[in-house]
Amino acid sequence: MEKIFNGQKTAKLGTEKKPAVVNVQTEKRIQEVSSIFEEKGWKYIIGLEPDKPEDITDLEILLNSPKSKIAEKKVGRNEPCPCGSGNKYKKCCGK
């Protein structure tokens, strides 16, 4: 049986341990992409492959990282109803 969790933390993308890897087709594009990485302070590896399609998925992941959401506080059963009726929540909208 193969062990799935080995107790090791996974390195964050764009760090020294796990640099972002992108492949581009031109020297000009290397300069554009590297300037984005430098501006943000991310570690990266850029490959120049003119005969292959551009692959910048790691950069897109770093630029569009999901933002944390703040959960809204739930209304308690015995608290005033947020609709403004003045009744308890359980007697008004919390049926």
Rosetta constraint file for C-alpha pairs under 8 A:
AtomPair CA 11 CA 15 HARMONIC 7.32 0.50
AtomPair CA 11 CA 17 HARMONIC 6.13 0.50
AtomPair CA 11 CA 18 HARMONIC 5.80 0.50
AtomPair CA 12 CA 17 HARMONIC 7.81 0.50
AtomPair CA 12 CA 18 HARMONIC 6.39 0.50
AtomPair CA 13 CA 18 HARMONIC 5.34 0.50
AtomPair CA 13 CA 19 HARMONIC 5.94 0.50
AtomPair CA 13 CA 20 HARMONIC 6.04 0.50
AtomPair CA 13 CA 58 HARMONIC 7.83 0.50
AtomPair CA 13 CA 62 HARMONIC 7.38 0.50
AtomPair CA 14 CA 18 HARMONIC 5.95 0.50
AtomPair CA 14 CA 19 HARMONIC 4.43 0.50
AtomPair CA 14 CA 20 HARMONIC 4.99 0.50
AtomPair CA 14 CA 42 HARMONIC 4.74 0.50
AtomPair CA 14 CA 43 HARMONIC 4.83 0.50
AtomPair CA 14 CA 44 HARMONIC 6.32 0.50
AtomPair CA 14 CA 62 HARMONIC 7.52 0.50
AtomPair CA 15 CA 19 HARMONIC 5.19 0.50
AtomPair CA 15 CA 20 HARMONIC 7.81 0.50
AtomPair CA 15 CA 42 HARMONIC 6.20 0.50
AtomPair CA 15 CA 43 HARMONIC 5.28 0.50
AtomPair CA 16 CA 43 HARMONIC 5.98 0.50
AtomPair CA 18 CA 43 HARMONIC 7.90 0.50
AtomPair CA 19 CA 42 HARMONIC 7.50 0.50
AtomPair CA 19 CA 43 HARMONIC 4.90 0.50
AtomPair CA 19 CA 44 HARMONIC 4.63 0.50
AtomPair CA 19 CA 45 HARMONIC 6.55 0.50
AtomPair CA 20 CA 42 HARMONIC 7.80 0.50
AtomPair CA 20 CA 43 HARMONIC 6.43 0.50
AtomPair CA 20 CA 44 HARMONIC 4.53 0.50
AtomPair CA 20 CA 45 HARMONIC 6.14 0.50
AtomPair CA 20 CA 58 HARMONIC 5.45 0.50
AtomPair CA 20 CA 59 HARMONIC 6.76 0.50
AtomPair CA 21 CA 44 HARMONIC 5.87 0.50
AtomPair CA 21 CA 45 HARMONIC 4.83 0.50
AtomPair CA 21 CA 46 HARMONIC 6.01 0.50
AtomPair CA 21 CA 47 HARMONIC 7.78 0.50
AtomPair CA 21 CA 56 HARMONIC 7.64 0.50
AtomPair CA 21 CA 58 HARMONIC 6.27 0.50
AtomPair CA 22 CA 44 HARMONIC 7.76 0.50
AtomPair CA 22 CA 45 HARMONIC 6.40 0.50
AtomPair CA 22 CA 46 HARMONIC 5.04 0.50
AtomPair CA 22 CA 47 HARMONIC 6.27 0.50
AtomPair CA 22 CA 54 HARMONIC 7.92 0.50
AtomPair CA 22 CA 55 HARMONIC 5.63 0.50
AtomPair CA 22 CA 56 HARMONIC 4.83 0.50
AtomPair CA 22 CA 57 HARMONIC 7.13 0.50
AtomPair CA 22 CA 58 HARMONIC 6.59 0.50
AtomPair CA 22 CA 59 HARMONIC 7.25 0.50
AtomPair CA 23 CA 46 HARMONIC 5.64 0.50
AtomPair CA 23 CA 47 HARMONIC 4.53 0.50
AtomPair CA 23 CA 48 HARMONIC 5.85 0.50
AtomPair CA 23 CA 49 HARMONIC 6.43 0.50
AtomPair CA 23 CA 54 HARMONIC 5.60 0.50
AtomPair CA 23 CA 55 HARMONIC 5.03 0.50
AtomPair CA 23 CA 56 HARMONIC 6.39 0.50
AtomPair CA 24 CA 29 HARMONIC 6.46 0.50
AtomPair CA 24 CA 30 HARMONIC 6.54 0.50
AtomPair CA 24 CA 46 HARMONIC 7.29 0.50
AtomPair CA 24 CA 47 HARMONIC 6.28 0.50
AtomPair CA 24 CA 48 HARMONIC 5.28 0.50
AtomPair CA 24 CA 49 HARMONIC 5.98 0.50
AtomPair CA 24 CA 50 HARMONIC 7.11 0.50
AtomPair CA 24 CA 53 HARMONIC 7.40 0.50
AtomPair CA 24 CA 54 HARMONIC 4.70 0.50
AtomPair CA 24 CA 55 HARMONIC 6.46 0.50
AtomPair CA 24 CA 56 HARMONIC 7.55 0.50
AtomPair CA 25 CA 29 HARMONIC 7.06 0.50
AtomPair CA 25 CA 48 HARMONIC 5.67 0.50
AtomPair CA 25 CA 49 HARMONIC 5.14 0.50
AtomPair CA 25 CA 50 HARMONIC 4.06 0.50
AtomPair CA 25 CA 51 HARMONIC 7.11 0.50
AtomPair CA 25 CA 52 HARMONIC 7.11 0.50
AtomPair CA 25 CA 53 HARMONIC 7.17 0.50
AtomPair CA 25 CA 54 HARMONIC 6.14 0.50
AtomPair CA 26 CA 30 HARMONIC 6.49 0.50
AtomPair CA 26 CA 48 HARMONIC 6.71 0.50
AtomPair CA 26 CA 49 HARMONIC 7.77 0.50
AtomPair CA 26 CA 50 HARMONIC 6.37 0.50
AtomPair CA 27 CA 31 HARMONIC 6.56 0.50
AtomPair CA 27 CA 48 HARMONIC 7.44 0.50
AtomPair CA 28 CA 32 HARMONIC 6.46 0.50
AtomPair CA 29 CA 33 HARMONIC 6.07 0.50
AtomPair CA 30 CA 34 HARMONIC 5.90 0.50
AtomPair CA 30 CA 46 HARMONIC 7.01 0.50
AtomPair CA 30 CA 48 HARMONIC 7.58 0.50
AtomPair CA 31 CA 35 HARMONIC 6.05 0.50
AtomPair CA 32 CA 36 HARMONIC 6.69 0.50
AtomPair CA 33 CA 37 HARMONIC 6.55 0.50
AtomPair CA 34 CA 38 HARMONIC 6.07 0.50
AtomPair CA 34 CA 44 HARMONIC 7.97 0.50
AtomPair CA 34 CA 46 HARMONIC 7.79 0.50
AtomPair CA 35 CA 39 HARMONIC 6.01 0.50
AtomPair CA 36 CA 40 HARMONIC 6.36 0.50
AtomPair CA 37 CA 41 HARMONIC 5.96 0.50
AtomPair CA 37 CA 42 HARMONIC 5.18 0.50
AtomPair CA 37 CA 43 HARMONIC 6.95 0.50
AtomPair CA 37 CA 44 HARMONIC 6.99 0.50
AtomPair CA 38 CA 42 HARMONIC 6.40 0.50
AtomPair CA 38 CA 43 HARMONIC 7.96 0.50
AtomPair CA 49 CA 53 HARMONIC 7.94 0.50
AtomPair CA 56 CA 60 HARMONIC 6.40 0.50
AtomPair CA 57 CA 61 HARMONIC 6.15 0.50
AtomPair CA 58 CA 62 HARMONIC 6.32 0.50
AtomPair CA 59 CA 63 HARMONIC 6.15 0.50
AtomPair CA 60 CA 64 HARMONIC 5.96 0.50
AtomPair CA 61 CA 65 HARMONIC 5.77 0.50
AtomPair CA 75 CA 79 HARMONIC 6.66 0.50
AtomPair CA 75 CA 81 HARMONIC 7.72 0.50
AtomPair CA 75 CA 82 HARMONIC 7.87 0.50
AtomPair CA 75 CA 89 HARMONIC 7.40 0.50
AtomPair CA 76 CA 89 HARMONIC 7.18 0.50
AtomPair CA 77 CA 88 HARMONIC 7.04 0.50
AtomPair CA 77 CA 89 HARMONIC 5.42 0.50
AtomPair CA 77 CA 90 HARMONIC 4.95 0.50
AtomPair CA 77 CA 94 HARMONIC 7.21 0.50
AtomPair CA 78 CA 88 HARMONIC 5.45 0.50
AtomPair CA 78 CA 89 HARMONIC 6.09 0.50
AtomPair CA 78 CA 90 HARMONIC 6.42 0.50
AtomPair CA 79 CA 88 HARMONIC 5.53 0.50
AtomPair CA 79 CA 89 HARMONIC 5.86 0.50
AtomPair CA 80 CA 84 HARMONIC 7.80 0.50
AtomPair CA 80 CA 86 HARMONIC 6.04 0.50
AtomPair CA 80 CA 87 HARMONIC 5.78 0.50
AtomPair CA 80 CA 88 HARMONIC 4.52 0.50
AtomPair CA 80 CA 89 HARMONIC 5.50 0.50
AtomPair CA 81 CA 85 HARMONIC 6.57 0.50
AtomPair CA 81 CA 86 HARMONIC 6.45 0.50
AtomPair CA 81 CA 87 HARMONIC 5.94 0.50
AtomPair CA 81 CA 88 HARMONIC 5.40 0.50
AtomPair CA 81 CA 89 HARMONIC 4.18 0.50
AtomPair CA 81 CA 90 HARMONIC 7.97 0.50
AtomPair CA 81 CA 92 HARMONIC 6.71 0.50
AtomPair CA 81 CA 93 HARMONIC 6.96 0.50
AtomPair CA 82 CA 89 HARMONIC 7.53 0.50
AtomPair CA 83 CA 93 HARMONIC 7.83 0.50
AtomPair CA 85 CA 92 HARMONIC 7.82 0.50
AtomPair CA 87 CA 91 HARMONIC 6.47 0.50
AtomPair CA 87 CA 92 HARMONIC 6.14 0.50
AtomPair CA 88 CA 92 HARMONIC 6.32 0.50
AtomPair CA 89 CA 93 HARMONIC 5.77 0.50
AtomPair CA 89 CA 94 HARMONIC 5.27 0.50
AtomPair CA 90 CA 94 HARMONIC 4.49 0.50
AtomPair CA 90 CA 95 HARMONIC 5.82 0.50
AtomPair CA 91 CA 95 HARMONIC 6.49 0.50
